[in-house]
């Protein structure tokens, strides 16, 4: 193996969960041609979070080494719904919703990927041309026993839950995408392994060289425990405001910071830097990636004003009009109103009392408000601190 191939292989395999196989990838790299690295996306929602971008970062590494990214927008497969990791059938989406989501997906993806080295195709281009006879021939290539080997299908059947026939089609159509674009490599999450292997099988039947399968780990959320997910409220959305994105990234643990450096930036943390400075640089670079350099620098300055210098008076805070406050305010009502109006977050009374007020997190001009039923009358210029991450100014 040449030194160049050896170095490229090490770079591309770093941070992956599984590569099938490194030897095959080395052989392809040794051919000295641009490889076609495929990633399929089903635009089932308009926004993505940093967990979704882990695979984009790996695809970007292929581009930096001179290879071609092939981004498949599943305008056809999104209507089926990928059953990977699902305990129930996905609800169907309209084509209008799918195309609208696809536009935001690609806009966000090109904040990481090089657009000039990315081929974007819609898999409806070939699937909508198929006759029913073509579909039957494609289905004949895969056995029911193969499909029922899928862990998520088997679990649902064992629990007496439905598995719809259209869901069984999904791995087949995803695999056929690889045939259509002649993929050399396909990337996906760990929950995509079965689908990616079907692509290898179909390529072999078509007489094509089989794609290398590369899976990326699921990124833990800001809690450092569960995978990043909106449902767990531990996510960092790529379209979130810069200050909020920066603040969420500063809340992660030092151990998790190392993983974010590897999976989101494709590099190791500089051990010579103090962990706090390393975390600030991580947060600034990721914020810059999605919002630009000026916003990234401003978000860091704002965070340091709030937390390093404890100077909330000089920080850029959401402003609430005193005249718009409801009458007969208590601390509990004020906190709920501030979260809803300033941050569009609905907090229950129980959550506010237990997690914020009783702990002393809620403060008016630095004075802790620990009695949820106490009356309170904020004045213009007052600052209400709701938590380490959230404060508002009254005007």
N, C-alpha and C positions, 0 to 999 in steps of 0.2 A: 504494500500500500504506500503510495507517495505521501510525502509530508503534507502537501496541500489537501489531499483527500482525507488524511488522518485528522487534520485540524478541522476541516469542514464537518466531518462526521462527529467529532467531539462537540462542536458547537451545536449542531442540529439535534443531537441526542440529549444534551443537557436539559434537565428539568422535565423530561418526558416520563410518562408512566410506563409505556410499553412501546417497543419498536419491533415490528415483524417484517424483516429482521435487519439488524445492523449490518450483517454481511451483504444482504441484498442492496441496502442503501449505499454501502461502500462501492459495490460493483457499478451501480447506476452513476454515482458521482465520478467514478473513474472513467466513464465514457466521454467525459469532457464536453458535454452538451447541456443546454439549459433543461432542467427537469421541470415537468408540469406537476406542481404541487396543488392538489385540489382541496377545497373546503366548501362544504355545502351548508347553506343557511336557510332555515325555514322562518320567514318573517311572521311569526305568530303574535308579536307584540311590537309596539312602536319604539320602545327604548331598550337599551342594553346596559348592563352594569359591568364592572371591572372583571367579574368572573367570566363573562363571555369573551373578554378580550385576550385571555391567556392564549388561546389558539391563534388569534390574530398576530400576537407577538412572535409566535413560532413561525408563522407564515411569512412575516416580515424578515426573519432571519434567512429564510430561503431566498427571498428577493435580494437581500444584501450580498448573497453569495452568487448572484447572477442568474437565479432561476425564475421561472414564470409562475405567478400565482394564478390559479383558476378558481374564481369565486362563483359558485353555483347558487343562484337564488331560486329556492324551491317554491316557485309560484304554483306548481302543480302538487308537490308533496305537502306543502303547508295545508292544502285542502283536505289531505288525508289525516295529518297530524302524527308526528313521530311518537310512537308509544314507549320509547326508551325511558326507563326509570319511572314510568307512570303506573299508578295503581287503578286508574280508570280511563275510559276513552276520552280523548280530547274533544271539546266541542268544535264543530265545523266553523270555518271562517269564510266570509264572502270574498270574491276575487277582488273587489274594490278595496277591502280592508287589507288584503294581502299585498297588493301593489303599493298602497300608501305606506305600509310598514316597511316594505322593501326599500323605499326611497330613503327613509330615515336610517335603516340598517346600513346601507352603503355609504351614506354621508358620514356616519360615525366610524365605519370601518376604515375609510380613507384618511382618518386622522392618525392611523397607525400604518396602513399599507401604502406602498408607492402605487399611485393610480396608473402610472405609465407602464408598470410591470404587472398589471392585474387585468386578466381577461374575465369579464363579467358575462355570464350566460344564464338564461332562465330555462329550467328543465321542462317547462311547458312547450318549448320549441320542438321537442321530439315526442313527448308523451301525448300531446294533443293531436298529433298526426297518426297515432296508432289506431288500427282497427281493433275490434274485439278479438279477431283471430290472432292479431299480433300479441295481444295481452295474454291470451291462452297459451301461446307458444312460449312466452316469457315465463309464465307461471310453471310450465312443465319442466323448467330447468331446476326447480327447487322442490324438495319434498316437504310434506307436512311435518315429518319427524324433525327435519332441520329447523323449521320455524318454531316448533314446540320445545327446542333446546334452549330457547331464550329464557333467561331467568325471570324476567318480568312477566312474560306470558305464563310461564309455569306457575308462578306464585299466584297470579290472578285466578287461574283455573283451579288450583288447589283450594283457594278460598271461596270457590263458587261464584267468582265475579266474571262478568262478561269479557270476552275477547272478540271483537267484531272482525269479520272477514277482511274488511278493508285495511285494518291495522296490520294484518299478516302480509299485505302487499308492500308495506313500507320498506322493509329491508331490501326487497327485490328491486323496487324502483330506485332506491338510493344506490344500490349496487350497479344498476344499469347506467346511471349517470357517469360512473367511472369508465364504462365502455365507450360511451358517447364522446367523452372529452379525452380519452386515451391517457388517463392519469398515471403518472409515475409514482406519486405518493399521495395518500389521502390522510388528512388530519381530522381529529375529532376528540371529544371528551371520552373519559373512560367508559361512560355508559353507551358509547357508540361502537364499541369493539365488534359486536356481532354484525352490525350493518356493514362495517368496513371490510370484514372478512368475506361477506357475500359478494362485495365488489371484486375481490381477488378471484373468487370462484367463477364469476361470470366472465371476467377478462380471460381467464384460462380457457373457458369453453369457446370464446371468440377468437382464440389464437393470438391474443395480445400478451405482451409481457405483464406479469402480475404487479400490481401496485404495492409499494411498501406501505404498511399500516402504521400510523404513528398516533398514539393517544396521549392526551395531556391530562394532568390531574385536575380535579375539581378544586377551585380556589376557596380557602376558608374565608368566611366573612370577617367583619371587624371584631366579632366576639372571639375569634380564634378557635372556635369549636366546630360549628356547623358550616356546611358549604354556603357560599354567598348566595343569598336569595331575598327577594322582596318580601316573601312570606315570613321570613325570619327577622326582618327589619335589621339586617346586618350587612346591607349592601352599600356600595358606592356607585351611584348612577353616573354614566359618562356625560349626561346632559345636566347634571346638578350644577347649581351656581358655584363659582370657583371657591368662595370662602367656605361653603359647606363641604365641598369635596376635600379641600385641604384639611379642614378640621376633623373630618372622619378619618382620614389617613393618619393624622397625628394621634388618634386614639388607640391605634393598634399596639400590640406588645412588641418588644424588641425581637423576640423569636419569630413572630409573624412577619416582622419587617424584612428579615432575611429572605423569607419565602416570596414576599411581594417583589423584592429586588430581582430575584431569579425568574419568576414567572411573568412579571409585568414589564420588566426592563431588560430581561435577558442577560443579567450580569450579577456578580457577587457584590455585596456591600463592601465598601472600603473600610477595612478593619482599623485603619489609622485615624478615622474620624470618630469623635465622640458619638455615642448612639443617638443623642438628641439631635445633633447636627446631621447625622446620616438620615434620620427620619424626616427632618425638615427638607433635605434635598430630595428624598423620595417623593414626599408630598408635593413639592414644588414642580418636580419634573413631570409627574403624572398630571397635575393640574395644567401645566403648560401644554402638555400633549393635546389636551382636549379644549383648551380655552385660549392658548397663545401665551407668549412670554410675558407680556405686560400684565395680564391677569394673574399669571402664576406668581410673579413677583409681588403684586399687590395683595394676593391672598396670604402670602407668607408674612408680609409686613403687618397685615391686619391681625393675623394670628399672634404674632409676637407682641403687638400692642395689647391684645386682650390678655394673653397668658404669661408671656415672658416678662413684660413690664407692668402687667396688671393695671393697665390704663384704659379702662372701659370708656372713660369720658372722651378719649380721642379716637375710639374705634368706629368703624363704619357699621352702624347698627340699624335694623329695621325701626322705623318711627311709627308710633301710634298716637293718634290725635286724642288728647284728653277730652275734648268736647264730644268725641264719639263713644266714650265709655258708657256702659250701662250704669244706672243709678244704684245706690246702696250696695256698693262693692264689698265683698269679703276677699281675703287673700286667695281663697280657693277659686272664686269666680274670676278674679283678676288674672291669675295664672292660666286658667283655661282660656280666657279671652285672648291673652297675649300669645299663647301657643297657636291658637286657631287663626288669629289675624296676622300675626307677624311671620309665622312659619307654615301656615296651612296644615297644621297637625292637630288632630283631635285627640285629646287626652281625657281618659275617664277620671271621675272624681277620686276613685280609689287609687288609681295610679299616681295622680298628683299628690295625694296625701301621703302615701307610703314612700314613694321614690324621690319626691322632690321637696315637699314642704317639711315633713317631719325630720328629714336629714339635714335641713338648713341650707339646701341648695338655692331656695328662692330667697332673694335678697333685694331690698329696695335701698339704693344708694349705699350698699355695703352692710345694711342692717338686716339680719336674718329674720324672716317672717315664718315662724314655726307653728302659729295657730291658724288653721285653715278657716276658722269662722270669725277671725278678727276683722273689723272694718278697716278699710284702707282707702286713701284718697291721693293718688299720685298727682304731681304737679308738673307743668312743662319743664323740661330739663332733667327730670328724674330718670334714673336708669334702673330697670328691673332685670335682675339676673335670674334666669329660670333654671339654668344648669351650667356646667362647664362650657357647653357648646352654644348655648342660646341666651341672648340678652336682647332687650329692646330699650329704646329711648322714647320718652313721652314728649310730645311737642304741643 
